[in-house]
Amino acid sequence: MSFLAILFSLAIESYWPQVDSWRPYAWFEQYSAWMRQRLESLSGVAALLILLFVLAFGVALVMAMLHAVMVLFAFLFAIAVLLWCLGPASFTREVQLYLDAAEAGDEEAARVHAAVILKRPVDENSQQLARVMREAVLIQGNERLLGVLLWFVVLGPVGAVLYRTNSLLKDQTSGETSIFAATSRNLHRILNWIPSRLCLLGYALGGSFVDSMGEWNGISDFLHRDSEELLVLTGSGALSQEWGNEQEDLHSQFWVHTVAHAAALVKRMLIIWIIIFALMTIAGWLV
């Protein structure tokens, strides 16, 4: 059921842009702020765990109730939850909007679209922005796509909700120094370790395997290096044959094209892991 839910969700995500208007995230910001106010007397660790547990328990309870009534209802609910976790808008469409504006030379529109992806104001020039964007694409290909899908496969809708909401909390508290914010970041590192390693393997298989592996300093890098750094290094290595020598061409469109190459690598990575999920599902049916 998980694999079919993934296929349906990705199909809706790709071919029905209107779905973006059906998955607002404002309520989660209000919910997290409301919960933090009422749990401020607790430690940051306890507050975070309770905040996430309430969401996870609610999703699990609804799934159990729907499953008891009819499996189809639980299946449809799982698709709805996965679609929400892939939001608030299609990552692929967000990147394409930036690329269309940048390739057309509309720097103002490109900055607006880039700010949505980067989740911050943009003050870089067009060349610097393209460099930042290509790194963001390689990182968020894991965080917005593979990470959600993997935890959905492992724990169903509960896993997808836990991963995505923790990721949102990490972003919301990025400028804070509280224990709650630090705990949120630490939990994200834990939840992100396995998806990021699978993602970088997908990058290696979807690009230049030798060049991507050459970016690692042994198995220690694979196990202990910061996940985001490793995703950027591996993705850049996988695309090194397509980018060529970056110092030879300083035209702004060159840097925009590297973002397009990074987005294409994310798609290839996703296809690779969808095929692997499909094979695992078929093997499960045959056993």
N, C-alpha and C positions, 0 to 999 in steps of 0.2 A: 504493500500500500504506500510506503514511503516514496518509492521510486516513481510510481504513477502520480503521486501528489506533486513531486518535483517537476515532472514533465508538464503536467497541467499548469502549474504555477508559472513556469518559465515561458510556456506558450502564451498565457494571458499577459504576462509581463512584456513580451515582445510584440504582440499583435493587437493589444488593446490599451493604448496610451491613457484612455479615460480612467483606468484603474487607479492612477495616481491621486485622483480627487476623492477616492473612496478609502484612503488610508492616511488620515491625518495623524500627526505625532504630537500635536499640542497637548492632548489630554495626558500623555505620558509625562511631559514636563510639569504639568499641574499636579499630577499624582505624586511624582517624586518630590516636588517641593512641599506638598501637603504632608507626606509621610515623614520627611526629614524634620519638619517643624514639630511633629508629635513624638518623634523618637530622639529629639536632641538631647534628652537626659541619658540616653544609652551611649555606649561606645560606638565609634564609627563602624567597627566590624559588625556589631550586632545590628545596627541600624540598616546597613547595607544588606545583610542576610535576610532580615525581616522584610525589607522592601521588595527584594527579589522573590522571596518565598511566597509572599501573598499573590504575586502575579503567576508564578509557576503553579501554585496550588489551584488557583482559579482556572487556569487553562486545563490542568489535569482533571479537575472536577467536571468541567463542561464536556471534555472528551469522553470521560467515563459515562456520563449521563446520556450523551448522544449515542455512544456505542451500544448502550443497553437498549435504546429505542430502536435504532437501525444503523447498521454499519455505514450505509451511504451518508447519513447525516454526519457521522464522525469524520468520514473522508472529506466531505465538503468543508467542514470546520477546519480540518488540518490544512487544506488548500488556502483557506482564508487567513489563517494564522501565518503560514509561510509567506503569502503575498504581503502581509503587513510587515513582516520581518525583513523583506527585501526592499522595503520602501525607505523613505516616504515617496521617492520617485525612482524611476528606473535608472540605475547607475549607467547603463549603456547609453540611454538617451541623454542623460546629463553630460556625459563626455562628448557625445556627438554634437550637441548644441555648442559646446565650447569650440570643437574642431571646425564646425561650419563657420562660426563667427571669426575665428582666428585665420582660417584660410581665405576668407573674404576680405580680410584686412580691417574688420570692424573691432578695433581694440577695446572700445567701451563695452560692447556686448560680450566680448570674450572675457573681460574682467568680471562682469556680472555672473556669467555662467561658471567661471573658475571659482568665484567666492562661494558659490553654493556647494561645490565639491570639496573645497578646502576648509569650509566652515569658518572662515575668517575674512576680514577685509583684505583686499589685494592691493599692494603698493609696488609690486615689481614691474619692471619694464617687460615688453612682450617676450623677449628672449629668455629672461630670467623666469618669467611666469611659465613658459613652456617647459623649462627644466623642472620646476617645482611640480607642474602638472603631471609630467610623465612619471615622476616618483610617486605621486599620490595615486595615480592609476594603478601602478604595480602593487601598492600597499592595499588600496581599497578593493582591488579585485579579490583579495582574500577576505577582507573584513565585511564587505557588502554582499559578497556572493558565496564563495566557497565555504567560509566559516559558518554562515547561516545554514547552508545545505548540509554540511557535514554533521553539525550538531542536531539537525532535523533527522538525519539518518540514524544517528546514535540514540537519541532520546525522544524523537518525535517532536510534536509542537512545543512541548516543554523545553527541550534543548534549544530549539531555535529562538524561543522567547528569552530564555536566560542569556544566551550569547548576545543577542541583539540589544536587549535592554541594558545589559552591562556595558556594551560598547557605547550606547547613548549616554549613560551616566558618566563614563570616562570622558566623553567629549564635553558634557555639560559642566564638569568639575575640573576641566583642564587648567584653569587659572587659580585653582584653590590649593591651599597647603594643609587642609584639614585631614584628620585621620580617615574620614569617610572617603575623601578624594583619593588618598594614597591607597586605601584598601580596594577601591574600585579599579584603580590602575593595576594593582597587583593581581586581582582576580582576572582582569582582562588578559594579563600576560599568561596566566595559567590556562585559561580557556582558549587562548589564541595559539598556544604552542603547537599543538597537533595540526590544526588547520593550516597554519603558516608553513609548516614543514611539508605538508602534502601539496600546498600551493606552489612552493618553490620547486618541488619535483615536477609538478605539472609545467612550470615555466621551462625547466630544463628539457623536458620531453617535447614541448611545443616549439622550442627554438634550437639554438646551438647548444647541445648537451655538453660538449667538451669545454666550450668557453664559459658556460654557466658554472660548471663544477670547478673550473679554474679560479673562480672568485672566492672559493672557500679555502681557509687555512686549516685543512684537515677536519676530522670528525668533531673536534672541539668546537669549531665554528658552528657546525650543524646543530650541536646539542645546546650550546650555551650563549651564542651571540643573540643580540636583540633581534626579535622577529622582523621588525620593520626594516632594519638595516639589511638583514639577510635577504628579504624579499626584493629590495631595490638592487642589491649587488647581483643576485642570481638572475633577476629579470633583465638587468642591463647586460649581463654576460650572455644571456640567451639571445639577445637582439643585437649583439655586437657586429655580427656579419651583415645585418641589414642597415645599421647606422653607419658603419665604416668609421673613418677617423673624424671625430666630431670637430677637431680643431681646423680641419681643412675647409669647412664651409660655415661661415658665420651668418649667412642669410637667415632672417627670422623665420621664413617658411620652413627651413631645414629643421629647426627645433620643433615647430608644430608637427612636422611629419614624424618626429620621434615619438610624440604623444600618440599619434595614430597607430604607429607600430606597437606601442605598449598596449593600447586598447585591443589590437588584434591578437596580441599574445595572451591577454586575459581571456578572450573568447576561445582560443585554442586550448588553453589550460582547462577551461570549464567543460569543453567538449570531451577532453580526455577523461576527466573525472566522472562525467555523466556516463560515458561508456563503461568505465570501471564499475560504477554503481550498478549499471544494468547487468553486467556480467555477474556481479555478486548476487543480485536479485535472482537471476536465472539459476545460478548455482544453488541458492537457497531453496528454490522451488523443486529442483531435481533431487536434493538430498532427502 
